Amino acid sequence: MHVRLMRRQDIARVVSLDREVFPTDWPPTNFAKELDNRLASYIVATENPPPPIPVTLPPQPKTLSVRLKSLFSKSVEPPVIAEDPVLGYAGVWILADEAHIMSIASGPEVRRRGVGEALLLAIFDLARQHKARVVTLEVRVSNKVAQNLYTKFGFNIMGTRKGYYLDNREDATIMTTDYLESVEVQNRLQILKNEFALKYGQLTFDLDKPNQPGK
C-alpha cells in the first residue's frame, strides 16, 4: 500500500467516499479549499504505485526528414502513469505543536485491509515532519471500533465534547497521544509498522509538499 498527498484529481473520488462514510456530517468538507489551506495536509491511501506504461509510438514513414529528425532530436515521449485508485483518505490540521486529525475514512469495500492503519501510520510521520508534539482527534462516543483502533496506536482518552456532532448532538470523545518523540511512542510505531508489513505487505509514503523549503 502507498500513502501520498492528495491531488486535485483525487477530489471527486474523495468527495464520493466522504459522503458514503459520513452521510450525516454537516457541513461537508470543501476539499478543493482544504488543498489550498496551509494549515491542512490531506493524504490518500492507494495500492502501491503502478509502473509507468511505456508509450508506443505509431510507425513513422521512412522519409529522409524523419530519419534526420530521429538522429538529431533529443526529445523522448514521457511514459503514461497509470491511475492509482484511492482506497481511503485522511485530513490533518497542524495547529502550533499539535496535529489534529479532522477526518479519516476508508471505503466499505476495502475494510479489514489495513487502510485505516496505513493512514494513521502516515499521519504520525506527517506530524513529526511538521514538528508537532502530539496527535489529537475527536471520535463519536458510540464508535467503539474506531476508539479501539486509536487506542492501539497509543491515543489516550482526555475528555468529552458535549453535543459535538451537529446531526444528532452526539458527544465526542477527545483522544490524544503522548509526545511523539518519546521512546514509548517511537517503539510502538516501529512495532505497528512491522506488524503491518507482515500482515498486509510493504507500506510506502510520499508526504513531502513540492514547495516545502529545502525540497
C-alpha positions in Angstrom: 0.0 0.0 0.0 1.1 3.6 -0.7 0.1 6.8 1.1 0.7 10.1 -0.6 -0.6 13.7 -0.5 -4.0 14.2 -2.0 -4.1 15.7 -5.6 -6.8 17.7 -7.2 -7.7 14.8 -9.5 -8.5 12.8 -6.3 -11.2 15.2 -5.2 -14.1 13.6 -6.9 -13.3 10.2 -5.5 -12.6 11.6 -2.0 -15.9 13.5 -2.0 -17.8 10.4 -3.0 -16.0 8.4 -0.3 -16.6 11.1 2.3 -20.4 11.2 1.6 -20.5 7.4 1.7 -18.8 7.1 5.0 -20.1 10.3 6.7 -23.5 10.9 5.1 -24.9 12.9 8.1 -21.8 15.1 8.8 -22.5 18.7 8.1 -21.2 20.9 6.5 -19.4 18.6 4.1 -15.7 19.2 3.7 -14.6 21.6 0.9 -11.6 19.6 -0.3 -10.6 22.0 -3.0 -10.4 24.7 -0.4 -8.6 22.5 2.0 -5.8 21.7 -0.5 -5.0 25.5 -0.6 -5.1 25.7 3.2 -1.5 26.0 4.6 -2.6 24.5 7.9 -4.0 21.4 6.3 -2.5 18.3 4.9 -4.7 15.7 3.2 -3.5 12.3 2.3 -4.8 9.3 0.4 -4.1 5.6 0.6 -3.7 3.7 -2.7 -2.3 0.5 -4.0 1.5 0.6 -4.4 2.2 2.9 -7.3 1.8 1.0 -10.6 4.8 1.1 -13.0 4.7 3.6 -15.9 3.1 2.4 -19.0 5.5 2.8 -22.0 4.2 4.9 -24.8 4.1 3.0 -28.1 4.6 5.5 -30.9 2.9 4.7 -34.3 5.3 3.6 -37.0 6.7 6.5 -39.0 7.3 6.6 -42.7 11.0 6.3 -43.5 11.4 9.6 -45.3 14.7 11.4 -45.2 13.3 14.2 -43.0 12.0 11.7 -40.4 15.3 9.8 -40.4 17.2 13.1 -39.9 14.9 14.2 -37.1 15.3 10.9 -35.2 19.1 11.2 -35.4 19.2 14.8 -34.0 16.2 15.0 -31.8 16.7 14.5 -28.0 13.1 14.7 -27.0 11.6 11.5 -25.6 7.9 10.8 -25.2 7.2 10.6 -21.4 5.6 7.4 -20.1 2.0 7.4 -19.2 1.5 6.9 -15.4 -1.3 4.5 -14.6 -4.0 5.7 -12.2 -3.8 4.6 -8.6 -7.3 4.2 -7.2 -8.0 5.9 -3.8 -8.8 3.4 -1.0 -9.1 5.9 1.8 -8.2 9.4 2.9 -7.4 11.5 6.0 -7.1 15.2 6.8 -4.8 16.7 9.4 -4.5 20.3 10.5 -1.2 21.4 12.1 -2.1 23.9 14.9 1.0 25.2 16.7 2.6 22.0 18.1 -0.5 19.8 17.6 -1.5 17.6 14.7 -5.3 17.4 14.7 -7.0 14.7 12.7 -10.0 16.3 11.0 -11.3 13.1 9.3 -10.1 9.6 8.3 -12.1 7.2 6.2 -11.8 4.1 4.0 -14.3 2.6 1.6 -16.5 -0.3 2.9 -15.2 -2.5 0.1 -11.6 -2.3 1.5 -12.4 -2.7 5.2 -10.0 -5.1 7.1 -7.3 -4.5 4.5 -5.3 -2.2 6.8 -6.2 1.1 5.0 -7.0 2.9 8.3 -3.8 1.7 9.9 -1.8 2.8 6.9 -3.3 6.3 7.1 -2.6 6.5 10.8 1.0 5.5 10.3 1.4 8.1 7.7 -0.2 10.7 9.9 2.4 10.1 12.6 5.1 10.6 10.0 3.4 13.7 8.7 3.1 15.1 12.3 6.8 14.6 13.0 7.6 16.2 9.7 5.7 19.3 10.8 7.4 19.3 14.2 4.1 18.5 16.0 4.5 17.2 19.6 1.2 15.3 19.8 -1.6 14.0 17.6 -5.2 14.5 18.7 -8.7 13.9 17.4 -12.4 13.6 18.3 -14.4 10.5 17.7 -18.1 9.7 18.4 -18.6 8.2 21.8 -20.6 5.4 20.1 -17.8 4.5 17.7 -16.1 1.8 19.8 -14.4 0.2 16.7 -12.6 3.5 15.9 -11.7 4.1 19.6 -10.2 0.6 19.8 -8.0 1.3 16.8 -6.9 4.7 18.2 -6.0 3.1 21.5 -3.9 0.5 19.7 -2.0 3.4 18.2 -1.4 5.0 21.6 -4.2 7.5 21.8 -5.5 8.2 25.3 -9.0 9.5 26.3 -8.6 13.0 27.5 -12.2 14.2 27.9 -15.6 14.8 26.2 -17.0 17.5 23.9 -20.7 17.7 24.7 -23.1 17.8 21.6 -20.1 18.0 19.3 -21.8 16.3 16.2 -24.4 18.6 14.6 -26.5 15.8 13.0 -27.7 14.2 16.3 -25.9 16.3 19.0 -23.8 13.2 20.0 -20.9 13.7 22.3 -17.3 13.4 21.1 -14.5 11.6 22.9 -11.2 13.6 22.8 -8.2 11.4 22.3 -4.5 12.5 22.3 -1.2 10.7 22.0 1.8 11.0 24.3 4.8 13.1 23.0 5.7 11.8 19.6 9.4 11.9 20.2 9.2 9.8 23.4 10.8 6.4 23.3 7.5 4.7 24.1 5.7 6.3 21.1 8.6 5.6 18.7 8.9 1.9 19.9 5.1 1.5 19.5 5.1 2.9 16.0 8.0 0.7 14.9 6.2 -2.4 16.2 3.0 -1.3 14.4 4.9 -0.8 11.1 6.5 -4.2 11.4 3.1 -5.8 12.1 1.6 -4.0 9.2 4.3 -5.3 6.8 3.8 -8.8 8.0 0.1 -8.7 7.7 -0.5 -6.5 4.6 2.8 -6.1 2.8 5.0 -3.2 2.0 3.9 0.3 3.1 5.4 3.4 1.4 4.9 7.1 1.9 5.2 10.2 -0.3 4.3 13.1 2.0 6.6 15.9 1.0 5.0 19.0 -0.5 6.8 20.2 -3.6 7.0 23.8 -2.4 8.5 23.0 1.0 11.7 24.9 1.8 14.7 22.8 1.1 12.8 20.2 -1.0 
